[in-house]
Amino acid sequence: MKRAQEPKHKSPASRKRGGHGMKYLAALLALALLVFVGLRLKGWQDQRQEARTLVLVNPWNYVDETGFRPRLTGLGEGLRMDRSCAAALKSMLADCRAAGHQPQVLAAYRSHAEQERLYRAQVQKLIDGGLDEDTAAELAAETVARPGTCEHELGLAVDLADNGALPWLQENAWRYGFILRYPEGGEEQTGVAYHPGHFRYTGPDSAGQIYSLGITLEEYSALFYNEAADIVFDEAD
């Protein structure tokens, strides 16, 4: 009668190779988990950042009521902007120049005190021209925003000189996260007259949507964040 074969035992070297394999697999799984968590965190961070840059300021929404605090960085030549959009602005201007244009930054961040000084100077100019103070104050706000209602105080807005660059900027600014803030025909929604050189950073996703829909920031905010906006689309032929 044959004796049953005793089970073969793996050699120490074989057991060692198996142990290394399990360690490698565990390391790969841990690395994959870290990458996944990192991507999720970046996505959440991007969403949070874009929500921050959608802060709405206009004649009836005051800067100090938003709780927004600019995190400023230098642009050169004494100009500053919020860190969220400084690099995007530089990239946009560089590409605009590469396309053969000569954009020039006229204004970026302004402190409340600076805006107060500009507004008061405009009021005084109108008073010197013969207007009473109340009328002058109202008319001045059409060209210089009242202190506390100006996007420049956020550090997210920039005024650019034409020099032939504005058509390119109006068509391409959304690619860099900027929108034409006060478009022609949008005066009723924005409360501000058409300003062809005033661009506002909102973030790339929202800027693309605002541009493609052809709406204002007020309408976009109402459509996605507040009550429904009244947007009328052209009927298809």
C-alpha positions in Angstrom: 0.0 0.0 0.0 1.4 3.3 -1.1 2.0 6.0 1.5 0.2 9.3 0.9 2.6 11.9 -0.3 3.3 14.5 2.3 2.5 18.1 1.2 5.4 19.9 -0.3 6.5 23.0 1.5 7.5 26.1 -0.3 11.1 27.0 -0.1 12.1 30.1 2.0 13.1 31.9 -1.3 9.6 31.2 -2.8 7.9 32.5 0.3 10.1 35.6 0.2 9.1 36.3 -3.5 5.4 36.0 -2.6 5.8 38.4 0.3 7.5 41.0 -1.9 4.6 40.6 -4.4 2.0 41.4 -1.8 4.0 44.4 -0.6 4.2 45.7 -4.2 0.5 45.3 -4.7 -0.3 47.0 -1.4 2.0 49.9 -2.4 0.4 50.2 -5.8 -3.1 50.3 -4.2 -2.0 52.9 -1.7 -0.6 55.0 -4.4 -3.7 54.7 -6.5 -5.8 55.8 -3.5 -3.6 58.8 -2.9 -3.9 59.9 -6.5 -7.7 59.5 -6.4 -8.0 61.5 -3.2 -5.6 64.1 -4.6 -7.7 64.5 -7.7 -10.9 64.8 -5.7 -9.4 67.4 -3.4 -8.2 69.4 -6.4 -11.6 69.2 -7.9 -13.2 70.5 -4.6 -10.6 73.2 -4.4 -11.2 74.3 -8.0 -15.0 74.4 -7.3 -14.5 76.4 -4.1 -12.1 78.8 -5.9 -14.5 79.4 -8.8 -17.4 80.0 -6.3 -15.2 82.6 -4.6 -14.5 84.5 -7.9 -18.2 84.6 -8.7 -18.8 87.2 -6.0 -21.4 89.7 -7.3 -20.9 93.5 -6.8 -23.0 96.1 -8.5 -24.9 99.3 -7.6 -27.1 97.4 -5.2 -24.7 94.7 -4.0 -21.9 96.3 -1.9 -18.4 95.0 -1.5 -18.5 95.1 2.3 -21.7 93.0 2.3 -20.1 90.1 0.4 -17.4 89.2 2.9 -14.9 89.0 0.1 -11.3 89.8 1.0 -8.8 90.2 -1.9 -5.6 88.3 -1.8 -3.4 90.7 -3.7 -0.3 90.1 -5.8 1.7 92.5 -8.0 1.4 92.8 -11.7 4.2 95.2 -12.2 4.1 99.0 -12.7 2.4 99.4 -9.3 -0.7 97.4 -10.3 -2.2 94.6 -8.2 -4.8 92.0 -8.6 -6.2 89.0 -6.7 -3.9 86.0 -6.8 -6.7 83.9 -8.4 -6.5 85.8 -11.6 -3.1 87.5 -11.9 -1.5 84.7 -13.9 -4.6 84.3 -16.1 -4.5 88.1 -16.9 -0.8 87.9 -17.8 -1.4 84.9 -20.1 -4.3 86.6 -21.8 -2.3 89.8 -22.4 0.7 87.8 -23.7 -1.5 85.9 -26.2 -3.2 89.2 -27.2 0.1 90.7 -28.0 1.2 87.6 -29.9 -1.9 88.0 -32.0 -0.5 91.4 -33.1 -2.4 93.7 -30.6 -1.2 96.2 -27.9 -3.4 95.9 -24.8 -2.6 98.2 -22.0 -3.8 97.9 -18.4 -5.4 101.2 -17.2 -6.6 100.0 -13.8 -6.7 96.9 -11.7 -7.2 96.7 -7.9 -8.3 99.9 -6.2 -8.7 100.4 -2.5 -11.9 101.9 -1.1 -10.1 105.1 -0.4 -8.8 105.3 -4.0 -12.3 104.7 -5.4 -13.7 107.4 -3.0 -11.1 109.9 -4.3 -11.9 109.2 -8.0 -15.7 109.4 -7.4 -15.5 112.6 -5.5 -13.2 114.2 -8.1 -15.8 113.3 -10.8 -18.6 114.8 -8.7 -16.7 118.0 -8.1 -15.9 118.2 -11.8 -19.7 118.1 -12.6 -20.4 120.6 -9.8 -17.8 123.0 -11.3 -19.6 122.6 -14.6 -22.8 124.0 -13.1 -24.7 121.1 -11.7 -26.1 120.9 -8.2 -24.5 118.3 -5.8 -27.3 115.7 -5.9 -27.5 115.7 -9.7 -23.7 115.7 -10.0 -23.5 112.7 -7.6 -26.1 110.8 -9.6 -24.4 111.5 -13.0 -20.9 110.8 -11.7 -22.0 107.2 -10.8 -22.6 106.6 -14.5 -18.9 106.8 -15.3 -17.2 106.2 -11.9 -18.7 103.7 -9.6 -19.7 104.8 -6.1 -17.2 103.7 -3.5 -18.2 100.3 -2.1 -20.0 99.2 -5.4 -16.9 99.0 -7.6 -15.5 95.6 -8.8 -12.0 97.1 -8.7 -12.2 96.9 -4.9 -12.4 93.1 -5.3 -9.1 92.9 -7.2 -11.0 90.7 -9.8 -11.5 93.4 -12.5 -9.3 95.2 -14.9 -9.7 98.1 -17.3 -7.9 97.7 -20.6 -7.2 100.4 -23.2 -8.3 99.7 -26.8 -5.2 100.2 -29.0 -7.1 97.9 -31.4 -7.1 95.0 -28.8 -10.6 95.1 -27.5 -12.3 93.1 -30.3 -9.8 90.2 -29.7 -10.2 90.5 -26.0 -14.0 90.5 -26.1 -13.9 87.4 -28.3 -11.3 85.5 -26.3 -11.3 86.7 -22.7 -13.5 83.8 -21.6 -10.8 81.3 -22.5 -8.7 82.8 -19.6 -11.6 83.1 -17.2 -12.6 86.7 -17.9 -15.9 88.1 -19.1 -16.8 91.5 -20.6 -18.6 92.7 -17.5 -20.7 95.5 -18.9 -21.8 94.4 -22.4 -23.8 96.6 -24.7 -27.5 96.0 -24.1 -27.0 94.7 -20.5 -27.4 98.0 -18.8 -30.8 97.0 -17.2 -29.2 93.9 -15.6 -25.9 95.3 -14.5 -27.0 98.9 -13.6 -23.9 100.1 -15.4 -23.4 101.7 -18.9 -21.7 99.7 -21.6 -18.0 99.6 -20.9 -16.1 97.9 -23.7 -12.8 97.7 -21.8 -13.8 96.4 -18.4 -13.1 92.7 -17.9 -14.0 90.7 -14.8 -12.5 87.4 -13.7 -15.1 84.7 -12.8 -13.1 81.5 -13.5 -12.8 79.5 -16.7 -15.9 77.4 -16.4 -18.4 80.1 -15.6 -16.7 82.6 -18.0 -17.2 80.1 -20.9 -20.9 79.6 -19.9 -21.6 83.3 -19.6 -19.9 83.9 -23.0 -21.7 81.1 -24.8 -25.1 82.1 -23.3 -24.6 85.8 -24.0 -25.7 86.9 -20.6 -24.5 89.1 -17.8 -23.0 88.0 -14.5 -26.3 89.1 -12.8 -28.3 86.8 -15.0 -25.8 84.0 -14.5 -25.9 84.4 -10.7 -29.6 84.4 -10.7 -29.8 81.4 -13.0 -27.5 79.1 -11.1 -27.3 80.5 -7.6 -30.4 82.5 -6.7 -33.9 82.9 -8.1 -34.6 82.1 -11.8 -33.3 84.7 -14.2 -35.4 86.1 -17.0 -33.3 85.1 -20.0 -34.9 85.3 -23.5 -33.3 83.2 -26.3 -33.8 83.9 -29.9 -36.3 81.5 -31.5 -34.8 79.1 -34.0 -35.6 79.9 -37.7 
